C-alpha cells in the first residue's frame, strides 16, 4: 500500500508575475532545402492514380456494355429459330 501524503498543486500568489512567450519556438529558414516526399505521401499519390485509372477503365467498359452489339448472321438465325416445345410430364 502506498503511504504518505497526496501531492497538492500549489497556486501562485495573486501578485506573482508569469512569463510571456516570445513568438514561435521554431523558425523556418526561407532558403531551407526542399524535403523529399514521405512514404505516406507517395502511397497516397499511388492510390489516387490507381483510383483514377480504375474509374476510367470502368467507364469504358460500361460504355461498351451499354451499346448493343450487332449480331452476326449465324447468331440471328439461331435466335430466330423455333424452339422445340417442352415435353409434358
C-alpha positions as a LaTeX table, in Angstrom:
\begin{tabular}{lrrr}
\hline
Residue & $x$ (\AA) & $y$ (\AA) & $z$ (\AA) \\
\hline
Unk1 & 0.00 & 0.00 & 0.00 \\
Unk2 & 1.18 & 3.45 & $-0.78$ \\
Unk3 & 1.90 & 5.62 & 2.20 \\
Unk4 & 2.42 & 9.31 & 2.50 \\
Unk5 & 0.61 & 12.47 & 1.68 \\
Unk6 & $-1.05$ & 13.12 & $-1.67$ \\
Unk7 & 0.57 & 15.78 & $-3.81$ \\
Unk8 & $-1.31$ & 19.04 & $-3.72$ \\
Unk9 & $-0.93$ & 21.51 & $-6.56$ \\
Unk10 & 0.04 & 24.89 & $-5.19$ \\
Unk11 & $-1.29$ & 28.10 & $-6.67$ \\
Unk12 & 0.82 & 31.20 & $-7.33$ \\
Unk13 & 0.18 & 34.21 & $-5.14$ \\
Unk14 & $-2.12$ & 36.86 & $-6.60$ \\
Unk15 & 0.72 & 39.37 & $-7.17$ \\
Unk16 & 3.15 & 36.97 & $-8.88$ \\
Unk17 & 4.18 & 37.66 & $-12.46$ \\
Unk18 & 4.03 & 35.00 & $-15.17$ \\
Unk19 & 6.36 & 34.63 & $-18.13$ \\
Unk20 & 5.14 & 35.53 & $-21.60$ \\
Unk21 & 6.03 & 33.50 & $-24.67$ \\
Unk22 & 8.18 & 35.40 & $-27.13$ \\
Unk23 & 6.94 & 34.34 & $-30.56$ \\
Unk24 & 7.47 & 30.95 & $-32.15$ \\
Unk25 & 9.86 & 28.43 & $-30.66$ \\
Unk26 & 10.96 & 27.15 & $-34.09$ \\
Unk27 & 11.55 & 29.41 & $-37.04$ \\
Unk28 & 11.63 & 28.27 & $-40.65$ \\
Unk29 & 14.53 & 29.13 & $-42.84$ \\
Unk30 & 13.41 & 30.79 & $-46.07$ \\
Unk31 & 16.19 & 29.05 & $-48.02$ \\
Unk32 & 15.74 & 25.60 & $-46.46$ \\
Unk33 & 16.16 & 22.66 & $-48.86$ \\
Unk34 & 13.00 & 21.04 & $-50.18$ \\
Unk35 & 12.08 & 17.91 & $-48.25$ \\
Unk36 & 11.53 & 14.76 & $-50.26$ \\
Unk37 & 8.13 & 13.14 & $-50.37$ \\
Unk38 & 7.50 & 10.83 & $-47.49$ \\
Unk39 & 6.33 & 7.25 & $-47.95$ \\
Unk40 & 2.82 & 8.19 & $-46.83$ \\
Unk41 & 2.58 & 10.92 & $-49.47$ \\
Unk42 & 3.84 & 8.54 & $-52.15$ \\
Unk43 & 1.31 & 5.87 & $-51.15$ \\
Unk44 & $-1.50$ & 8.43 & $-51.20$ \\
Unk45 & $-0.49$ & 9.58 & $-54.69$ \\
Unk46 & $-0.30$ & 5.97 & $-55.92$ \\
Unk47 & $-3.76$ & 5.19 & $-54.56$ \\
Unk48 & $-5.21$ & 8.33 & $-56.20$ \\
Unk49 & $-3.67$ & 7.39 & $-59.55$ \\
Unk50 & $-4.96$ & 3.82 & $-59.34$ \\
Unk51 & $-8.46$ & 5.10 & $-58.46$ \\
Unk52 & $-8.44$ & 7.40 & $-61.48$ \\
Unk53 & $-7.25$ & 4.62 & $-63.80$ \\
Unk54 & $-9.84$ & 2.19 & $-62.44$ \\
Unk55 & $-12.62$ & 4.77 & $-62.85$ \\
Unk56 & $-11.62$ & 5.45 & $-66.47$ \\
Unk57 & $-11.45$ & 1.73 & $-67.27$ \\
Unk58 & $-14.83$ & 1.12 & $-65.65$ \\
Unk59 & $-16.36$ & 3.96 & $-67.66$ \\
Unk60 & $-15.02$ & 2.49 & $-70.91$ \\
Unk61 & $-16.29$ & $-0.99$ & $-70.06$ \\
Unk62 & $-19.71$ & 0.38 & $-69.13$ \\
Unk63 & $-19.86$ & 2.28 & $-72.44$ \\
Unk64 & $-19.06$ & $-0.92$ & $-74.34$ \\
Unk65 & $-21.61$ & $-2.93$ & $-72.33$ \\
Unk66 & $-24.47$ & $-0.46$ & $-72.85$ \\
Unk67 & $-24.01$ & $-0.31$ & $-76.62$ \\
Unk68 & $-25.95$ & $-3.24$ & $-78.08$ \\
Unk69 & $-23.63$ & $-5.06$ & $-80.46$ \\
Unk70 & $-24.98$ & $-6.23$ & $-83.82$ \\
Unk71 & $-25.48$ & $-9.98$ & $-84.04$ \\
Unk72 & $-23.79$ & $-11.86$ & $-86.82$ \\
Unk73 & $-25.90$ & $-13.68$ & $-89.41$ \\
Unk74 & $-25.37$ & $-17.05$ & $-87.71$ \\
Unk75 & $-26.36$ & $-15.64$ & $-84.34$ \\
Unk76 & $-29.51$ & $-14.09$ & $-85.83$ \\
Unk77 & $-30.54$ & $-17.45$ & $-87.37$ \\
Unk78 & $-30.07$ & $-19.21$ & $-84.02$ \\
Unk79 & $-32.01$ & $-16.51$ & $-82.19$ \\
Unk80 & $-34.93$ & $-16.62$ & $-84.65$ \\
Unk81 & $-35.06$ & $-20.45$ & $-84.94$ \\
Unk82 & $-38.16$ & $-22.02$ & $-83.43$ \\
Unk83 & $-37.57$ & $-23.89$ & $-80.23$ \\
Unk84 & $-38.95$ & $-27.33$ & $-79.56$ \\
Unk85 & $-41.89$ & $-27.44$ & $-77.19$ \\
Unk86 & $-41.10$ & $-28.60$ & $-73.69$ \\
Unk87 & $-42.10$ & $-32.24$ & $-73.07$ \\
Unk88 & $-45.11$ & $-32.64$ & $-70.81$ \\
Unk89 & $-44.57$ & $-34.66$ & $-67.68$ \\
\hline
\end{tabular}
